[in-house]
Amino acid sequence: MGEERVFVAGEAEISDDGLAGGERGEARRGMSVNCGKPAAPIRLDFGTEVSATVQARIGYAFRVFAAVYGYRVLEGDSDEAAAVVFYGKSATSAESRGLTVPALYTVASPAAGPPHFTKRRYGGEEIPLVFGNDAKNGNPDWLGEIFQWLSSSHETGIVERDDVRRIPSLKTVFARNGISPRKPFASLLMGWMENALRNGDGEAICRAPSPLAGVQHMVVCSHDIDFYYTNRISALARLIKNLGISFRLYRSESFFRSNATMILELLGGKRVGDYVPDLLAAMGKQDFRLTLFVVTRRGHRRDPNYELTQMAARLREAEKNGCSVELHGSYTSVLGDGSLKHEAEQLRTALARKTLGGRQHWLRFDSHEKLFAGVREAELVFDSTLGFPEAAGFRNGAAFGFPPYNFREEKAHDFLEIPLVVMDGSLEGESRMEKENAQDIADEVLMESREAGWGGVSVLWHNPIEALAVPKEINRVFWNCIERREEFKERWMSAREFLGHSLGRYQDAGLLQGVRLDA
């Protein structure tokens, strides 16, 4: 890479985890290494043959990469010293001062359907590639591959929908190509590219450094309020329904026993399903923070049993304790009457503050464009819908938050997607269907995120206090993960807290420029 390189392997630079010099090259697991903080800004140059559309898409992927790794992005006309990434077919001697990324990305029609991958072994990982390797130097088009994952291009050609009108899991690229959703492939590609930029050779995947001192990994802890105690009759109906679910779906003796016991407790006067006070008490004792997603209107039989006014006291209590309360878009808010903006306004009125973000009830949407248009119209700062209804893992290959791509305007959306990677219901289903321990599944996914970088992924447990949503052994997974946080220098936090710690990273990279948390 020549004398002009900004980064030299073995520089005595202190990283977030306190490692210096050659210590940064010590592998944590496999070929994952700590590469420390960037020593300079970064710039992207294009070859003259790269079209404007491709430049927009590759520039987006580059900026997300820069945000994750903590680079400040310089525009092309800046004369400030910077690490240089050149994207093109071939670089001149002047352009080849930094890393050359081979321009292999092609604009494909959505009608072409889901892609097929070739697989490349690197850094102890088998990484699927859509565009293959460059014939000259053998490198992949890191930025083109990252764009495919983050833009959800892998899903644009899928026309099938399930009975909720979601993309069926069996039609995704994971099922069609036999690749694991538990691997964050966009993160692995970024770590590969970062190693090529810093070190030039040697197989290693650089771990992204955290923006928060003393914290190596951040998890956005969330709870969708899909059922809550409003009266004894409503709670009894839910418990009786759960008795049937214990036989028909879960085939769980513990779920049956738990709900039978709760029926007796309910008849004895206990407010079964009124779990927020106990959750807040546990939160204070265990020192974590959380986000509650609440539905503001009941427009469909699949919406929750409560009215927003019935939840107001509990929501205010949660916010006083440092939690954030955000919008759980109703069943028809995107696919139906388009009420997401109105629902966000209802929540803003109830809480007397701006609604920052949301997640769709049932993770329900039929097209990314429609979902993102709703989020944008509602003026939300973040969304956390992109996860799997039936499995744990990384739907967009990302163990980090990212702004989705706006194909209509060929630029990043001005809100952040916080990927949902573990959910209690999908964890129970996957464990039961695959005959695999639920704790092992959750641990695997979270460890993949920890090894990739500083996180920004979300986990969801509807009610970890009572066995109303899933059997108690699935709730135990949540508390086990909470109890092991210090082992990994990990913080579980609210979405509002995460945005406060990470927004500067994205804005330094030229993303989320219109986002203000105090508006």
C-alpha positions in Angstrom: 0.0 0.0 0.0 3.0 2.3 0.0 4.4 5.0 2.2 1.2 7.1 1.9 -0.8 4.6 4.1 -2.3 6.2 7.2 -2.4 3.0 9.2 0.6 0.8 10.0 0.3 -2.6 11.6 1.6 -2.4 15.2 1.1 1.3 15.8 1.2 2.1 19.6 -2.4 3.3 19.6 -4.6 2.6 22.6 -8.0 1.1 21.7 -11.2 1.2 23.6 -10.5 -2.1 25.4 -7.1 -0.9 26.6 -5.0 -3.0 24.2 -2.0 -1.3 22.7 0.4 -2.0 19.8 0.8 -5.7 19.0 -1.7 -6.7 21.7 -4.4 -5.5 19.3 -3.6 -8.4 17.0 -4.3 -11.0 19.6 -7.3 -13.1 18.5 -10.3 -13.2 20.7 -11.9 -16.1 18.9 -11.0 -17.5 15.6 -9.5 -14.7 13.5 -11.3 -11.8 15.1 -8.9 -9.1 16.3 -9.1 -5.7 18.0 -7.7 -3.1 15.6 -8.2 0.0 17.8 -9.6 3.4 16.9 -8.9 5.1 13.5 -5.9 7.4 13.5 -7.2 9.6 10.7 -10.4 10.5 8.6 -11.3 8.5 5.5 -12.3 9.3 2.0 -13.9 7.4 -0.9 -12.8 8.0 -4.5 -14.4 6.5 -7.6 -13.2 5.5 -11.0 -14.5 7.4 -13.9 -16.4 4.3 -15.2 -18.6 4.1 -12.1 -22.1 5.3 -12.8 -23.9 7.9 -10.6 -26.4 5.3 -9.3 -23.6 2.9 -8.3 -21.7 5.8 -6.7 -24.7 6.6 -4.6 -25.2 3.0 -3.4 -21.5 2.3 -2.8 -21.1 5.7 -1.1 -23.9 4.7 1.3 -22.3 1.4 2.2 -19.0 3.2 2.7 -20.5 5.7 5.1 -22.1 2.9 7.2 -18.8 1.1 7.3 -17.1 4.4 8.4 -19.7 4.9 11.1 -19.3 1.4 12.5 -15.5 1.7 12.6 -15.5 5.3 13.9 -14.1 7.1 10.9 -14.9 10.7 10.0 -15.7 10.8 6.3 -14.2 13.6 4.2 -15.8 14.7 1.0 -13.9 14.3 -2.3 -12.7 17.9 -2.5 -11.1 17.9 0.9 -7.3 18.2 1.1 -7.1 17.0 4.7 -4.9 13.9 5.2 -7.0 10.8 5.1 -7.1 7.1 4.5 -8.2 6.6 0.9 -10.5 3.9 -0.4 -10.7 3.8 -4.2 -13.7 2.1 -5.9 -13.2 1.2 -9.5 -12.1 -1.3 -12.1 -8.4 -0.3 -11.8 -6.5 2.5 -10.0 -3.8 4.7 -11.3 -0.6 5.1 -9.2 -2.0 8.3 -7.7 -5.3 6.6 -6.8 -3.7 3.5 -5.3 -2.4 5.2 -2.2 -5.0 3.4 -0.1 -7.2 0.4 -0.5 -8.6 -0.5 -3.9 -12.1 -2.1 -3.8 -12.8 -3.8 -7.1 -16.0 -2.5 -8.7 -18.0 -5.7 -9.2 -21.4 -4.5 -8.1 -24.1 -4.5 -10.8 -27.6 -3.0 -10.6 -30.0 -5.9 -10.9 -33.7 -5.9 -11.6 -35.9 -6.9 -8.6 -37.6 -9.4 -11.0 -34.3 -11.3 -11.1 -35.3 -12.8 -7.8 -33.1 -13.7 -4.7 -29.4 -14.0 -5.5 -27.2 -17.1 -5.5 -24.0 -17.0 -3.6 -20.5 -18.3 -4.0 -18.6 -18.9 -0.8 -15.2 -17.6 0.2 -13.2 -18.8 3.2 -11.5 -15.9 5.1 -10.4 -15.4 8.7 -11.9 -18.7 9.8 -15.3 -17.8 8.4 -17.2 -19.0 5.3 -18.6 -15.8 3.8 -21.2 -15.8 1.0 -20.6 -13.5 -2.0 -23.0 -12.3 -4.6 -20.4 -10.7 -6.9 -17.5 -13.2 -6.4 -13.9 -12.2 -6.4 -11.8 -9.9 -8.6 -9.9 -11.8 -11.3 -6.8 -9.7 -10.7 -6.2 -9.6 -7.0 -8.8 -12.1 -5.7 -10.5 -9.6 -3.5 -14.3 -9.2 -3.2 -16.3 -6.1 -3.8 -16.6 -5.5 0.0 -18.8 -2.4 -0.5 -21.1 -3.9 -3.1 -21.6 -7.0 -0.9 -22.3 -4.8 2.2 -24.8 -2.8 0.2 -26.7 -5.9 -0.8 -27.2 -6.9 2.8 -28.0 -3.5 4.3 -30.4 -2.4 1.5 -32.4 -5.6 1.8 -31.7 -6.3 -1.9 -31.6 -10.0 -1.0 -35.3 -9.8 -0.4 -36.6 -7.5 -3.2 -37.3 -10.3 -5.6 -39.4 -12.5 -3.2 -43.1 -12.3 -4.1 -44.5 -14.9 -1.7 -46.1 -13.8 1.6 -47.3 -15.7 4.6 -50.8 -15.4 6.1 -49.7 -12.2 8.0 -48.4 -10.9 4.7 -44.7 -11.1 5.7 -41.9 -12.7 3.7 -41.8 -16.4 4.6 -38.6 -17.7 6.1 -38.4 -20.5 3.7 -38.1 -18.1 0.8 -35.3 -16.0 2.2 -31.7 -16.2 1.0 -30.8 -18.2 4.1 -33.1 -21.1 3.4 -32.5 -21.0 -0.4 -28.8 -21.0 -0.1 -28.2 -23.0 3.0 -26.5 -20.2 4.9 -26.9 -19.5 8.6 -28.8 -16.4 9.7 -26.8 -16.5 13.0 -23.8 -15.1 11.2 -23.6 -11.3 10.7 -22.2 -11.5 7.2 -22.3 -7.7 6.6 -20.3 -7.3 9.8 -17.8 -9.9 8.7 -17.3 -8.2 5.3 -16.7 -4.9 7.1 -14.1 -6.5 9.4 -12.4 -8.1 6.4 -12.3 -4.7 4.6 -11.0 -3.0 7.7 -8.1 -5.5 8.0 -7.3 -5.0 4.3 -7.3 -1.2 4.8 -5.1 -1.2 7.9 -2.8 -4.2 7.4 -2.9 -5.0 3.7 -2.4 -8.7 4.1 -2.9 -11.6 6.6 -6.3 -13.1 7.3 -8.0 -11.3 10.1 -11.4 -9.7 10.8 -11.1 -6.5 12.7 -13.5 -5.9 15.5 -15.2 -2.5 15.4 -14.2 -0.3 18.4 -17.0 1.0 20.8 -17.9 4.6 21.0 -18.6 4.2 24.8 -15.6 4.0 27.1 -15.5 0.9 29.2 -18.3 -0.8 27.2 -17.4 -3.2 24.5 -20.9 -4.2 23.4 -24.4 -2.5 23.5 -27.7 -4.3 23.5 -31.0 -2.5 23.1 -33.3 -4.3 25.6 -37.0 -4.1 24.5 -40.4 -5.4 25.5 -43.4 -5.2 23.2 -46.6 -4.8 25.3 -48.9 -7.2 23.5 -51.0 -8.0 26.6 -51.5 -6.2 29.9 -53.8 -6.5 32.8 -56.9 -4.3 32.4 -59.5 -6.4 34.2 -60.0 -9.9 35.6 -62.1 -11.2 32.7 -59.6 -10.2 30.1 -56.8 -11.8 32.0 -58.8 -15.0 32.6 -59.5 -15.3 28.9 -55.8 -14.9 28.1 -54.8 -17.6 30.7 -57.4 -20.1 29.4 -56.2 -19.5 25.9 -52.7 -20.2 27.0 -53.7 -23.6 28.4 -54.7 -24.6 24.9 -51.5 -23.2 23.5 -49.5 -25.2 25.9 -50.8 -28.4 24.2 -51.4 -27.3 20.6 -48.3 -25.3 20.0 -45.7 -25.3 22.7 -46.3 -28.9 24.0 -45.0 -27.6 27.2 -46.0 -29.0 30.6 -44.3 -26.0 32.4 -46.3 -23.5 30.4 -49.5 -25.4 31.3 -48.6 -25.5 35.0 -47.6 -21.8 35.0 -50.8 -20.6 33.5 -52.9 -22.9 35.7 -51.2 -21.5 38.7 -51.8 -17.9 37.5 -55.5 -18.7 37.1 -55.7 -19.5 40.8 -53.7 -16.4 41.6 -56.0 -14.2 39.5 -59.0 -15.6 41.2 -57.3 -14.9 44.5 -57.0 -11.2 43.6 -53.6 -10.9 41.9 -53.3 -8.6 38.9 -51.8 -11.2 36.5 -50.2 -9.5 33.6 -49.4 -6.2 35.4 -45.7 -6.9 35.1 -44.1 -3.5 34.6 -43.6 -2.6 38.3 -41.8 -6.0 38.9 -39.7 -5.5 35.7 -38.7 -2.0 36.8 -37.7 -3.3 40.2 -35.5 -6.1 38.6 -34.1 -3.5 36.2 -32.9 -1.3 39.1 -31.4 -4.3 40.9 -29.6 -5.7 37.9 -28.6 -2.2 36.5 -29.9 -2.3 33.0 -32.4 -0.1 31.1 -35.1 -1.0 28.6 -37.6 0.2 26.0 -41.3 -0.5 26.1 -43.1 -0.6 22.8 -46.8 0.3 23.3 -49.8 0.1 20.9 -51.9 3.3 20.9 -55.0 2.1 19.2 -57.0 -1.1 18.7 -58.1 -1.4 15.1 -57.9 -5.2 14.6 -58.6 -8.3 16.6 -54.9 -9.1 16.6 -54.1 -5.8 18.4 -53.5 -5.9 22.2 -56.3 -5.9 24.8 -55.7 -2.5 26.3 -56.3 1.1 25.6 -53.5 3.7 25.8 -55.2 5.5 28.6 -55.1 2.3 30.7 -51.3 2.1 30.3 -50.5 5.8 31.0 -49.6 5.5 34.6 -47.3 2.5 34.0 -45.6 4.2 31.1 -44.9 7.4 33.0 -43.5 5.2 35.8 -41.1 3.5 33.4 -39.9 6.8 31.9 -39.2 8.2 35.4 -37.0 5.1 36.0 -34.8 5.9 32.9 -36.6 3.7 30.3 -37.9 4.8 27.0 -41.4 4.3 25.8 -41.9 4.0 22.1 -44.5 3.1 19.5 -45.6 -0.4 18.7 -47.3 0.2 15.4 -50.7 -1.5 15.3 -51.5 -4.5 13.1 -53.0 -2.3 10.4 -50.7 0.8 10.8 -48.6 0.0 7.7 -50.7 -2.7 6.0 -54.2 -1.2 6.2 -55.2 2.3 7.1 -51.7 3.8 7.1 -52.2 5.1 10.6 -48.6 5.0 11.9 -48.2 8.8 11.8 -51.4 9.3 13.8 -50.4 6.6 16.3 -47.0 8.3 16.8 -48.9 11.6 17.5 -51.2 9.8 20.0 -48.2 8.6 21.9 -46.5 12.0 21.8 -49.6 13.6 23.3 -49.8 10.9 26.0 -46.1 11.3 27.0 -45.7 15.0 26.3 -42.5 14.4 24.3 -41.5 13.4 20.8 -41.9 9.7 19.9 -38.4 8.6 18.8 -39.1 5.2 17.2 -41.1 2.1 16.8 -41.5 -1.6 15.9 -44.4 -3.1 14.0 -46.8 -5.4 15.9 -46.3 -9.0 14.6 -43.2 -7.6 12.7 -45.9 -7.0 10.1 -45.0 -5.4 6.7 -45.1 -6.8 3.1 -42.5 -4.5 1.5 -39.5 -2.6 2.9 -40.5 0.5 0.8 -43.9 0.6 2.4 -42.5 0.1 6.0 -39.8 2.7 5.6 -42.3 5.2 4.0 -44.5 4.8 7.1 -41.6 5.4 9.5 -40.5 8.4 7.5 -44.0 9.9 7.4 -44.3 9.4 11.2 -41.0 11.3 11.6 -39.5 8.6 13.7 -35.7 8.5 14.5 -35.4 4.7 14.6 -37.2 1.5 13.7 -36.6 -2.0 15.1 -38.8 -4.2 12.9 -36.2 -6.0 10.8 -35.9 -9.4 12.5 -37.2 -12.9 12.0 -40.6 -13.9 13.2 -39.5 -17.6 13.4 -35.8 -17.6 14.1 -32.9 -15.8 15.9 -30.3 -14.1 13.8 -29.2 -11.2 11.6 -31.8 -10.6 8.8 -29.6 -7.9 7.1 -26.3 -9.5 8.1 -25.7 -6.6 10.5 -24.6 -6.8 14.1 -25.0 -3.0 14.2 -27.6 -0.3 13.6 -27.8 1.2 10.1 -30.0 3.7 8.2 -32.0 1.8 5.6 -31.5 2.7 1.9 -34.0 4.7 0.0 -34.1 3.4 -3.5 -36.5 6.0 -4.7 -34.2 8.9 -3.9 -30.9 6.8 -4.1 -29.7 7.8 -0.6 -29.8 6.7 3.0 -33.0 7.2 5.0 -32.7 9.7 7.8 -33.6 7.2 10.6 -31.7 4.2 12.1 -32.7 0.6 11.9 -31.9 -1.3 15.1 -31.9 -5.0 14.1 -34.0 -7.4 16.1 -31.8 -10.4 16.6 -33.4 -12.5 19.4 -37.1 -12.6 20.3 -38.7 -14.8 22.9 -41.4 -16.3 20.7 -39.1 -17.1 17.8 -36.5 -18.5 20.2 -39.1 -20.9 21.6 -40.2 -21.9 18.2 -36.7 -22.4 16.8 -35.6 -24.4 19.9 -38.7 -26.6 19.7 -38.5 -27.2 15.9 -34.7 -27.7 15.7 -34.5 -29.6 19.0 -31.8 -27.2 20.1 -31.3 -25.6 23.5 -32.8 -22.1 23.6 -29.9 -20.7 25.7 -27.4 -22.0 23.3 -29.1 -20.2 20.4 -29.3 -16.9 22.1 -25.7 -17.2 23.3 -24.5 -18.0 19.8 -26.2 -14.9 18.2 -25.1 -12.5 20.9 -21.5 -13.8 20.8 -21.4 -13.3 17.1 -22.4 -9.7 17.6 -19.9 -9.2 20.4 -17.1 -10.6 18.2 -18.0 -8.3 15.3 -18.0 -5.1 17.3 -19.9 -2.8 19.6 -23.4 -3.9 18.8 -26.6 -1.8 18.5 -28.8 -4.9 18.1 -32.0 -5.4 19.9 -33.5 -8.3 21.9 -37.2 -8.7 22.7 -39.0 -10.4 25.5 -42.6 -9.5 25.8 -43.0 -10.3 29.5 -39.9 -11.8 31.1 -41.6 -11.7 34.6 -44.5 -14.1 33.9 -45.0 -17.1 31.6 -47.7 -15.4 29.7 -46.0 -15.2 26.3 -43.6 -18.1 26.4 -42.7 -20.9 28.9 -40.7 -19.9 31.9 -37.5 -21.7 30.7 -37.5 -19.2 27.7 -37.9 -16.3 30.1 -34.9 -17.7 32.1 -32.8 -17.2 29.0 -33.4 -13.5 29.2 -32.2 -13.3 32.8 -29.2 -15.5 32.2 -28.1 -13.1 29.5 -28.6 -10.2 31.8 -26.6 -11.8 34.5 -23.6 -12.4 32.2 -23.3 -8.8 30.9 -20.2 -7.9 33.0 -18.3 -10.9 31.6 -18.4 -9.3 28.2 -18.2 -5.6 29.2 -21.7 -5.4 27.8 -24.4 -2.8 28.6 -28.2 -3.5 28.1 -29.8 -0.1 27.5 -32.9 1.7 26.2 -33.1 2.7 22.6 -32.9 6.4 23.7 -29.7 5.7 25.6 -28.2 3.8 22.6 -29.0 6.7 20.2 -27.4 9.1 22.6 -24.1 7.1 22.6 -24.0 6.3 18.9 -25.5 9.1 16.9 -22.3 11.0 16.7 -20.6 8.1 14.9 -23.2 8.2 12.1 -23.2 11.9 11.8 -19.4 12.0 11.5 -19.8 9.6 8.6 -22.4 11.9 6.9 -25.5 9.9 7.9 -28.6 10.8 10.0 -27.8 14.5 9.5 -31.4 15.6 10.2 -31.8 13.6 13.4 -32.1 15.5 16.7 -33.0 13.6 19.9 -34.2 16.6 21.8 -36.6 17.9 19.2 
